[in-house]
């Protein structure tokens, strides 16, 4: 059985692609995809939660995932 970790997840339907999350991510795990929505590289995400705290639209949440 794998280990559980927190990873950021973006609700792309409501993301406004403002880039606030990109600016605060310490490991550069988030980028803006086609100028439309934020996308998280889960392999890079360390689950710190800075992106979720900074998101003005509150569309980023941390989820438990099994690795």
Buried (B, 14 or more C-beta within 10 A) or exposed (E): EEEEBBBBBBBEEEBEBBEBBBEBBEEEBBBBEEEEBBBBBBEEBBBBEBBBEBBEBEBBBBEEBEE
